[in-house]
Amino acid sequence: MQNYNPNTTDPQEEQLIEVDENDKIIGPVARKVCHNETRKPWHRSTHAYLFNEKGELYFTQRSLSKDTAPGEWTISAGGHVNWGESYEECVKNELKEELDLEANLDLIDTFTIDYGSEREIIALFAGVTEKKPTINTEETERIKTFELEDIIGKFQAGEFKLSGGSTHTFTRLIETGILKKFWEEKFIMN
């Protein structure tokens, strides 16, 4: 099943970071090379799981003009690490670009995945914000909050579908308990 949107408005010449499967930098690589489902070089990406002050988790629906998984539900914010950018710089930039937010984020996991349409090293971050997000319609169609236990149950029952990469990372965070542990530390133990 093809995941790439040939009618995307994403900048296809944007330079990402090509790495090997151990996250060693090879050099710059154009976004179009990473996402056109031919060569599929390993490249870096970030996912942010953001909670509001009530402990509800934000998920966003991707813009219909995105080059991969247009219109699908995904993590709070995230994106590909540009050439010359760190994982931390990238996730903060994506949070600002997609939701007009700044938040303190903790690196909670790193995940290597070949999910067919592309191959990524994904740095997973989690954070809490008291501010209300404002979506950038070029990146995001809409945003919704969920109680963590409720969305885990719906996701595991197949009642809530996520985009390819988000499906894999959310599954990993559920299986390892890392996201729930982060939530408990922020909202139960404090």
C-alpha positions in Angstrom: 0.0 0.0 0.0 1.5 3.3 -1.0 1.8 5.9 1.7 3.4 8.7 -0.3 1.3 11.6 -1.5 2.7 12.8 -4.9 0.5 16.0 -4.6 2.2 17.2 -1.4 3.0 20.8 -0.7 5.9 19.7 1.6 9.3 21.0 0.4 10.8 18.0 -1.4 14.3 19.4 -1.7 14.5 20.0 2.1 17.7 18.4 3.4 17.3 15.7 6.1 20.0 13.7 7.8 20.7 10.3 6.3 22.0 7.8 8.9 22.8 4.1 9.0 20.6 1.9 11.2 22.9 2.6 14.2 22.2 6.3 13.8 25.7 7.2 12.5 25.5 10.2 10.2 26.1 9.6 6.5 25.2 13.0 5.1 22.4 15.2 3.9 19.6 13.6 1.9 16.6 15.3 0.1 13.2 14.7 1.7 11.9 13.4 -1.6 14.5 10.6 -1.6 13.3 9.5 1.9 9.6 9.6 1.1 9.1 8.4 -2.4 9.2 4.8 -1.4 12.1 3.8 -3.7 15.5 3.9 -2.0 14.2 4.5 1.5 17.4 5.7 3.3 17.5 5.7 7.1 16.9 9.2 8.4 16.2 10.9 11.7 12.8 11.9 13.0 11.1 13.0 16.2 7.8 12.3 17.9 6.4 14.5 20.7 3.7 13.2 23.1 2.3 16.3 24.8 -0.1 16.3 27.7 -2.2 19.3 28.9 -2.3 20.4 32.5 -5.2 17.9 33.2 -3.1 15.0 32.0 -4.9 14.5 28.7 -2.8 13.5 25.7 -2.9 15.5 22.5 -3.2 13.7 19.1 -3.3 15.6 15.8 -4.8 14.8 12.4 -2.2 15.4 9.7 -2.9 17.9 6.9 -4.2 16.5 3.7 -1.2 18.1 1.9 1.4 16.2 3.8 3.7 13.9 1.8 3.2 10.9 4.0 0.0 9.7 5.7 -2.1 12.7 4.8 -5.3 13.0 6.9 -4.3 10.3 9.3 -4.2 10.7 13.1 -0.7 11.0 14.6 1.3 12.0 17.6 1.0 15.5 19.2 3.8 16.9 17.0 6.9 15.7 15.2 8.9 15.7 12.1 12.1 15.0 10.3 15.4 16.2 11.6 16.9 18.7 9.1 20.6 18.7 8.1 22.5 20.5 10.9 19.8 20.1 13.5 19.8 18.0 16.6 16.9 15.8 17.7 16.1 18.3 20.5 16.2 21.3 18.2 13.9 19.5 15.8 11.2 18.5 18.2 11.1 22.0 19.7 10.9 23.5 16.2 8.1 21.1 15.2 6.1 21.8 18.3 6.3 25.5 17.6 5.6 25.1 13.8 2.7 22.7 14.2 1.0 23.8 17.4 2.5 27.2 18.2 3.8 25.9 21.6 6.9 25.8 23.6 7.3 23.2 26.3 9.9 21.4 28.2 10.3 17.9 26.7 12.0 14.8 28.0 13.7 12.3 25.8 11.9 9.1 26.8 13.0 6.6 24.1 14.8 6.1 20.8 13.3 3.7 18.3 14.7 2.3 15.0 11.9 1.2 12.6 11.6 0.1 9.0 7.8 0.3 8.5 7.8 -0.3 4.8 7.2 3.2 3.3 10.3 4.7 5.0 13.0 3.9 7.5 13.7 6.1 10.5 15.5 6.5 13.8 12.9 8.2 15.9 13.6 10.1 19.1 10.5 10.0 21.3 9.8 13.0 23.6 7.1 13.7 26.2 6.1 16.9 27.9 3.4 18.9 29.5 2.0 22.3 28.6 -0.5 24.7 30.3 -0.9 26.6 27.0 -3.6 25.9 24.5 -2.3 24.8 21.1 -3.0 26.7 17.9 -2.8 24.4 14.8 -1.0 25.3 11.7 -3.3 24.2 8.9 -0.5 23.5 6.5 0.7 20.8 9.0 -2.4 19.8 11.0 -6.1 19.4 10.2 -7.2 19.3 13.8 -6.2 18.4 17.4 -8.0 16.4 20.1 -7.3 15.4 23.7 -7.7 12.0 25.2 -7.4 10.4 28.6 -4.4 8.2 28.5 -6.0 5.0 29.6 -9.0 5.6 27.4 -7.0 6.1 24.2 -4.7 3.1 25.0 -7.8 1.0 25.3 -9.4 2.3 22.0 -6.1 2.0 20.2 -5.6 -1.6 21.3 -9.2 -2.5 20.4 -8.6 -1.1 16.9 -11.1 1.7 17.5 -8.5 4.5 17.1 -6.1 4.3 14.1 -2.8 6.1 13.9 -0.5 6.7 10.9 2.2 4.1 10.3 5.1 5.5 12.3 2.8 6.6 15.1 1.2 3.2 15.3 4.6 1.6 15.9 5.9 4.2 18.4 2.6 4.3 20.4 2.6 0.5 20.5 6.2 0.5 21.7 5.4 3.1 24.4 2.4 1.0 25.6 4.3 -2.2 25.7 7.3 -0.8 27.5 5.1 1.4 29.8 7.4 4.4 29.2 4.6 6.9 28.4 2.4 5.7 31.3 5.4 6.0 33.7 6.0 9.6 32.4 2.3 10.4 32.9 2.3 8.9 36.5 5.4 10.9 37.4 3.9 14.2 36.2 0.3 13.7 37.3 0.1 11.1 40.1 3.3 11.4 42.1 3.4 15.2 42.1 
